[in-house]
Amino acid sequence: MPFMFSNNSREQRKLDSKARRAATRAGYSIVKSKVRPGGYRLLDPQRHMIIAGDQFDLSAGDVLRLIASLGDYRKRPGGRILKPPA
């Protein structure tokens, strides 16, 4: 019998991917902790700054909510306009 992932694990992976895509689309990047499971850090790649989660204390859901509240970095004054991924 092949190994089956639990539905919870699959849903978590979907949420992780959604958070990563949302961050990329908004001009941010996220880093996942290798030590703390499910912990993320939100980064501003243009300024090389940590926006939130300096202790990797953000969940994927937190990342999505934070990006929604911050808005699109590329549309803010001083934000660099990035080409959409091809």
N, CA, C and O of each residue as an XYZ file, in Angstrom:
344
protein
N       0.844     -1.176      0.000
C       0.000      0.000      0.000
C       0.894      1.245      0.000
O       1.764      1.374      0.861
N       0.689      2.173     -0.964
C       1.527      3.368     -1.022
C       1.260      4.299      0.155
O       0.182      4.309      0.749
N       2.286      5.073      0.458
C       2.164      6.028      1.552
C       1.169      7.110      1.167
O       1.247      7.659      0.068
N       0.240      7.422      2.054
C      -0.773      8.447      1.787
C      -0.558      9.605      2.760
O      -0.414      9.401      3.966
N      -0.538     10.820      2.218
C      -0.464     11.996      3.072
C      -1.819     12.237      3.700
O      -2.856     11.994      3.081
N      -1.805     12.708      4.913
C      -3.068     13.053      5.548
C      -3.639     14.286      4.872
O      -2.899     15.084      4.297
N      -4.936     14.440      4.938
C      -5.591     15.594      4.340
C      -5.084     16.884      4.969
O      -4.959     17.902      4.287
N      -4.793     16.845      6.265
C      -4.284     18.021      6.959
C      -2.935     18.442      6.383
O      -2.680     19.633      6.200
N      -2.079     17.476      6.100
C      -0.770     17.765      5.539
C      -0.909     18.371      4.138
O      -0.204     19.321      3.797
N      -1.797     17.834      3.351
C      -2.027     18.344      1.996
C      -2.577     19.770      2.052
O      -2.148     20.633      1.287
N      -3.514     20.011      2.945
C      -4.082     21.349      3.085
C      -3.015     22.345      3.549
O      -2.998     23.490      3.098
N      -2.140     21.917      4.433
C      -1.075     22.794      4.907
C      -0.119     23.144      3.778
O       0.314     24.291      3.668
N       0.213     22.176      2.940
C       1.092     22.440      1.805
C       0.446     23.420      0.832
O       1.123     24.283      0.274
N      -0.869     23.286      0.629
C      -1.588     24.213     -0.250
C      -1.542     25.629      0.317
O      -1.321     26.592     -0.417
N      -1.750     25.750      1.616
C      -1.716     27.052      2.269
C      -0.309     27.652      2.205
O      -0.159     28.854      1.985
N       0.714     26.827      2.394
C       2.101     27.285      2.291
C       2.388     27.838      0.892
O       2.987     28.903      0.745
N       1.953     27.104     -0.126
C       2.170     27.535     -1.509
C       1.416     28.826     -1.810
O       1.929     29.710     -2.496
N       0.210     28.924     -1.298
C      -0.601     30.127     -1.517
C       0.075     31.348     -0.888
O       0.099     32.424     -1.487
N       0.620     31.182      0.314
C       1.317     32.280      0.990
C       2.553     32.694      0.198
O       2.817     33.888      0.051
N       3.305     31.740     -0.309
C       4.516     32.040     -1.075
C       4.167     32.772     -2.376
O       4.835     33.738     -2.745
N       3.116     32.307     -3.071
C       2.701     32.973     -4.308
C       2.208     34.389     -4.046
O       2.535     35.308     -4.797
N       1.421     34.574     -2.982
C       0.892     35.900     -2.645
C       2.037     36.864     -2.328
O       2.010     38.021     -2.746
N       3.028     36.393     -1.597
C       4.178     37.237     -1.252
C       4.941     37.639     -2.508
O       5.329     38.797     -2.658
N       5.156     36.699     -3.398
C       5.887     36.978     -4.631
C       5.129     37.974     -5.489
O       5.723     38.906     -6.030
N       3.819     37.785     -5.619
C       3.001     38.696     -6.421
C       3.013     40.117     -5.864
O       2.952     41.082     -6.625
N       3.091     40.248     -4.548
C       3.070     41.571     -3.912
C       4.461     42.195     -3.822
O       4.601     43.317     -3.337
N       5.486     41.486     -4.282
C       6.835     42.047     -4.274
C       7.628     41.727     -3.025
O       8.684     42.319     -2.803
N       7.151     40.811     -2.207
C       7.850     40.397     -0.991
C       8.396     38.989     -1.189
O       8.157     38.361     -2.221
N       9.115     38.507     -0.217
C       9.511     37.103     -0.214
C       9.336     36.566      1.198
O       9.359     37.321      2.171
N       9.161     35.265      1.296
C       9.053     34.647      2.614
C      10.105     33.563      2.739
O      10.496     32.929      1.759
N      10.550     33.370      3.959
C      11.527     32.329      4.270
C      10.888     31.431      5.307
O      10.346     31.896      6.310
N      10.961     30.128      5.046
C      10.399     29.157      5.974
C      11.502     28.663      6.908
O      12.618     28.378      6.476
N      11.173     28.569      8.178
C      12.142     28.102      9.167
C      12.442     26.626      8.966
O      11.542     25.829      8.703
N      13.706     26.271      9.090
C      14.090     24.859      9.009
C      13.998     24.186     10.367
O      13.982     22.959     10.462
N      13.939     24.996     11.417
C      13.904     24.466     12.774
C      12.487     24.467     13.332
O      12.058     23.493     13.950
N      11.772     25.546     13.118
C      10.426     25.691     13.663
C       9.391     25.325     12.590
O       9.259     26.050     11.603
N       8.663     24.231     12.756
C       7.706     23.809     11.734
C       6.597     24.840     11.543
O       5.975     25.285     12.507
N       6.360     25.212     10.293
C       5.289     26.150      9.984
C       5.611     27.591     10.296
O       4.723     28.441     10.234
N       6.863     27.900     10.633
C       7.244     29.273     10.957
C       7.776     30.004      9.735
O       8.578     29.459      8.977
N       7.328     31.241      9.546
C       7.743     32.037      8.396
C       8.252     33.396      8.815
O       7.978     33.885      9.911
N       9.015     33.997      7.892
C       9.504     35.364      8.025
C       9.190     36.070      6.708
O       9.452     35.525      5.635
N       8.627     37.286      6.782
C       8.296     38.071      5.592
C       9.402     39.087      5.360
O       9.760     39.844      6.262
N       9.941     39.101      4.147
C      11.074     39.958      3.812
C      10.744     40.952      2.708
O       9.918     40.681      1.837
N      11.398     42.103      2.757
C      11.359     43.090      1.683
C      12.661     42.899      0.907
O      13.717     43.311      1.388
N      12.619     42.293     -0.268
C      13.864     41.973     -0.972
C      14.606     43.201     -1.511
O      15.825     43.147     -1.672
N      13.906     44.306     -1.794
C      14.575     45.496     -2.309
C      15.397     46.190     -1.227
O      16.490     46.689     -1.492
N      14.870     46.217     -0.023
C      15.559     46.906      1.076
C      16.316     45.951      1.997
O      16.984     46.388      2.934
N      16.214     44.657      1.732
C      16.878     43.636      2.551
C      16.506     43.776      4.025
O      17.363     43.764      4.908
N      15.190     43.912      4.264
C      14.696     44.092      5.625
C      13.658     43.029      5.963
O      12.933     42.543      5.094
N      13.606     42.683      7.237
C      12.557     41.805      7.731
C      11.333     42.666      8.001
O      11.404     43.631      8.763
N      10.214     42.324      7.381
C       8.975     43.064      7.589
C       8.274     42.554      8.844
O       7.806     43.344      9.663
N       8.204     41.249      8.992
C       7.540     40.639     10.154
C       8.057     39.216     10.332
O       8.561     38.599      9.393
N       7.923     38.713     11.543
C       8.309     37.336     11.826
C       9.791     37.142     12.049
O      10.366     36.154     11.593
N      10.418     38.079     12.749
C      11.866     37.975     12.941
C      12.271     36.721     13.707
O      13.416     36.279     13.605
N      11.355     36.145     14.468
C      11.625     34.885     15.179
C      10.946     33.704     14.484
O      10.728     32.659     15.097
N      10.615     33.873     13.210
C       9.882     32.866     12.439
C       8.578     32.498     13.152
O       8.221     31.324     13.257
N       7.878     33.523     13.637
C       6.661     33.276     14.405
C       5.379     33.519     13.610
O       4.302     33.630     14.195
N       5.485     33.604     12.283
C       4.296     33.756     11.447
C       3.877     32.413     10.873
O       4.722     31.614     10.471
N       2.579     32.165     10.834
C       2.064     30.988     10.131
C       1.780     31.407      8.692
O       1.864     32.591      8.365
N       1.444     30.449      7.831
C       1.106     30.769      6.444
C      -0.129     31.670      6.398
O      -0.194     32.582      5.574
N      -1.092     31.429      7.256
C      -2.283     32.274      7.329
C      -1.948     33.689      7.766
O      -2.521     34.654      7.261
N      -1.011     33.813      8.712
C      -0.560     35.141      9.153
C       0.078     35.901      7.995
O      -0.148     37.100      7.831
N       0.872     35.199      7.196
C       1.530     35.814      6.047
C       0.478     36.346      5.072
O       0.598     37.469      4.583
N      -0.547     35.547      4.788
C      -1.599     35.977      3.867
C      -2.342     37.201      4.390
O      -2.616     38.132      3.633
N      -2.665     37.202      5.670
C      -3.363     38.354      6.253
C      -2.480     39.598      6.248
O      -2.960     40.699      5.976
N      -1.220     39.435      6.542
C      -0.296     40.561      6.575
C      -0.106     41.162      5.187
O      -0.093     42.384      5.039
N       0.037     40.332      4.188
C       0.201     40.818      2.821
C      -1.059     41.561      2.374
O      -0.973     42.586      1.698
N      -2.220     41.044      2.749
C      -3.473     41.721      2.397
C      -3.555     43.094      3.059
O      -4.075     44.038      2.463
N      -3.053     43.211      4.272
C      -3.122     44.503      4.967
C      -2.038     45.475      4.481
O      -2.258     46.687      4.488
N      -0.887     44.971      4.066
C       0.195     45.834      3.597
C      -0.040     46.339      2.182
O       0.376     47.446      1.843
N      -0.690     45.553      1.367
C      -0.900     45.915     -0.027
C       0.301     45.540     -0.872
O       1.254     44.917     -0.402
N       0.228     45.929     -2.111
C       1.249     45.572     -3.087
C       2.435     46.524     -2.968
O       2.292     47.725     -3.194
N       3.580     46.004     -2.623
C       4.801     46.798     -2.458
C       5.139     47.561     -3.738
O       5.599     48.702     -3.690
N       4.906     46.921     -4.876
C       5.284     47.509     -6.158
C       4.482     48.754     -6.486
O       4.906     49.551     -7.323
N       3.325     48.944     -5.846
C       2.487     50.098     -6.152
C       2.704     51.256     -5.186
O       2.114     52.322     -5.361
N       3.547     51.061     -4.161
C       3.814     52.131     -3.212
C       4.874     53.075     -3.761
O       5.724     52.656     -4.547
N       4.836     54.343     -3.360
C       5.895     55.270     -3.799
C       7.255     54.737     -3.364
O       7.436     54.323     -2.219
N       8.192     54.751     -4.276
C       9.539     54.261     -3.971
C       9.687     52.772     -4.213
O      10.806     52.259     -4.255
N       8.567     52.067     -4.374
C       8.633     50.638     -4.679
C       9.014     50.434     -6.129
O       8.528     51.149     -7.005
N       9.852     49.496     -6.387
C      10.292     49.244     -7.750
C       9.219     48.464     -8.496
O       8.676     47.499     -7.958
N       8.911     48.857     -9.703
C       7.931     48.138    -10.499
C       8.602     46.886    -11.051
O       9.607     46.963    -11.758
N       8.040     45.751    -10.721
C       8.586     44.479    -11.162
C       7.730     43.914    -12.292
O       6.509     44.072    -12.292
N       8.369     43.262    -13.243
C       7.603     42.618    -14.299
C       6.934     41.372    -13.746
O       7.526     40.655    -12.939
N       5.694     41.106    -14.176
C       5.034     39.893    -13.700
C       5.767     38.673    -14.234
O       6.349     38.728    -15.317
N       5.748     37.567    -13.486
C       6.445     36.369    -13.940
C       5.838     35.849    -15.248
O       4.621     35.884    -15.435
N       6.681     35.378    -16.130
C       6.215     34.872    -17.441
C       5.697     33.480    -17.340
O       5.269     32.907    -18.342
